[in-house]
Amino acid sequence: MTKKPAHFRDVLTSTSKARYALWRLLGGKRPIDLRLASGLRLRMRSLATTDYDVAWQIFWRGDYESPKPLHDVRRIVDPGANVGYSCLY
């Protein structure tokens, strides 16, 4: 297991951290495109949606982290994928 970042913003690139901070400061009413340090890109629609909570659970808290190696996994089905963050992960 890797060390968990201290905050959700710590999984973002430097540019996305700045954009994210401004977006939060302004109330997060419009969609924002962010890039994770891993290279993945995601869009958060607004703070009024559950997008932030889902991204936080998956990319920061590690809810989808597998206890076993995934090298033999061929398919993952997530029927409640919401905006698709779990598929990106």
C-alpha positions in Angstrom: 0.0 0.0 0.0 1.1 3.5 -0.7 1.1 6.3 1.8 -2.3 8.1 1.8 -2.2 11.8 0.9 -3.1 14.3 3.6 -5.9 16.0 1.6 -7.9 15.4 -1.6 -6.0 18.2 -3.3 -2.8 16.3 -2.8 -3.8 13.8 -5.5 -4.0 16.7 -8.1 -1.3 18.3 -10.3 0.0 21.7 -9.2 -2.1 23.5 -11.8 -5.2 21.6 -10.9 -4.6 22.3 -7.2 -4.7 26.0 -7.9 -7.8 25.7 -10.1 -9.5 23.5 -7.5 -8.7 25.9 -4.6 -10.2 28.8 -6.6 -13.2 26.7 -7.6 -13.9 25.9 -4.0 -13.4 29.5 -2.9 -15.9 30.7 -5.4 -18.5 28.1 -4.3 -18.0 25.4 -6.9 -21.1 26.2 -8.9 -19.8 25.4 -12.4 -18.1 22.2 -13.7 -14.4 22.0 -13.4 -11.9 19.8 -15.2 -9.1 18.5 -13.0 -6.0 16.4 -13.6 -4.9 13.9 -11.0 -1.1 13.4 -10.4 -1.5 10.0 -11.9 -2.4 11.6 -15.2 -6.1 10.8 -15.1 -8.6 13.7 -15.9 -11.9 14.1 -14.3 -14.7 16.6 -14.3 -16.6 17.7 -11.2 -20.0 19.1 -12.1 -20.5 21.3 -9.0 -20.4 21.1 -5.2 -24.1 20.7 -5.3 -23.7 17.2 -6.7 -22.0 14.1 -5.1 -19.1 14.3 -7.5 -16.7 15.7 -4.9 -17.7 13.0 -2.3 -17.3 10.2 -4.8 -13.9 11.5 -6.0 -12.8 11.9 -2.4 -13.8 8.3 -1.5 -12.1 6.8 -4.5 -9.0 8.8 -5.1 -8.2 10.0 -1.6 -9.7 7.6 0.9 -9.0 4.6 -1.4 -12.4 2.9 -1.0 -11.8 0.9 -4.3 -8.2 -0.1 -3.5 -7.9 -3.9 -3.9 -6.3 -5.9 -1.2 -4.9 -8.2 -3.9 -3.0 -7.5 -7.1 -5.1 -6.9 -10.1 -2.8 -8.3 -12.8 -5.3 -11.1 -13.6 -8.5 -9.1 -13.6 -10.1 -8.9 -17.0 -13.3 -7.1 -16.2 -14.8 -5.0 -13.4 -18.5 -4.2 -13.3 -19.7 -1.3 -11.3 -23.4 -0.8 -12.0 -23.5 2.2 -9.7 -20.6 4.0 -11.4 -22.2 7.4 -11.1 -20.1 9.8 -13.1 -17.4 7.1 -13.9 -14.7 7.9 -11.4 -14.6 4.3 -10.3 -13.9 3.3 -13.9 -11.1 5.7 -14.1 -9.6 4.4 -10.9 
